[in-house]
Amino acid sequence: MNPDSVNKISFATLADSLGTPSIMEHIGIPEFDPKNKLHQKLSEISQKCHELKSKSSADDAIQVVLVEKGIEKLEKENDELVMKLFSEKV
């Protein structure tokens, strides 16, 4: 998971550790729970992004743009869900 919302939370909490694997120990990302609908949706979005990326061909500029637009839309939805996930923890 690497959405903007996690980066913002990371930066706000531990600016000097931003981008290092140890940041994960400090921001409290919950372990995946297959029964949690929010976790399921985040997983689904990730899978869709990977599927879209795998269909992208550098030889077809229009396809690349369409894939990137699709990924951007999914990433925005992902960011909103991550913020919801963190708000549930408070």
C-alpha positions in Angstrom: 0.0 0.0 0.0 1.6 3.2 -1.1 -1.2 5.8 -1.5 -0.8 9.5 -1.0 -2.7 9.3 2.3 -0.1 6.9 3.8 2.7 9.2 2.6 0.9 12.2 4.2 0.4 10.3 7.5 4.0 9.1 7.4 5.3 12.6 6.8 3.2 14.1 9.5 4.2 11.6 12.1 7.9 10.8 11.3 9.3 13.1 8.7 12.9 12.0 9.2 11.9 8.3 8.5 9.8 8.9 5.4 10.3 6.3 2.8 12.1 3.8 5.0 10.7 0.4 5.7 10.8 1.1 9.5 8.0 3.7 9.0 5.5 0.8 8.9 6.3 0.1 12.5 5.2 3.5 13.6 2.1 4.4 11.6 0.0 1.4 12.6 -1.2 -0.1 9.4 -3.5 -2.9 10.5 -2.8 -6.5 9.4 -5.0 -7.7 6.5 -8.3 -9.1 7.8 -10.1 -11.0 5.0 -13.4 -10.5 6.9 -13.1 -6.7 6.9 -15.0 -5.3 3.9 -12.7 -2.2 3.8 -9.6 -4.5 3.6 -11.3 -6.6 0.9 -12.0 -3.4 -1.2 -8.4 -2.2 -0.8 -7.2 -5.6 -2.0 -9.5 -5.5 -4.9 -8.3 -2.1 -6.0 -4.7 -3.2 -5.8 -5.5 -6.2 -8.0 -7.2 -4.1 -10.5 -4.3 -1.6 -10.7 -1.9 -4.5 -11.3 -4.2 -6.0 -14.0 -4.4 -2.6 -15.8 -0.7 -2.1 -15.6 0.0 -5.5 -17.1 -2.3 -4.7 -20.0 -0.4 -1.5 -20.8 1.8 -1.6 -23.9 4.5 1.0 -24.4 3.9 0.6 -28.2 0.3 2.0 -27.9 0.4 5.5 -26.5 -3.4 5.8 -26.4 -3.6 2.6 -24.4 -0.9 3.8 -22.0 -2.9 7.0 -21.3 -6.1 5.1 -20.8 -4.4 2.7 -18.4 -2.8 5.5 -16.5 -6.2 7.3 -16.2 -7.8 4.1 -14.9 -5.0 3.6 -12.4 -5.3 7.3 -11.2 -9.0 6.8 -10.6 -8.4 3.6 -8.6 -5.6 5.3 -6.6 -7.9 8.1 -5.7 -10.5 5.6 -4.5 -7.7 3.8 -2.6 -6.6 7.0 -0.9 -10.2 7.7 0.3 -10.5 4.1 1.7 -7.1 4.3 3.4 -8.2 7.6 5.1 -11.4 5.8 6.2 -9.3 2.9 7.5 -7.2 5.2 9.6 -10.2 7.1 10.9 -11.7 3.8 12.1 -8.6 3.3 14.3 -9.0 6.6 16.2 
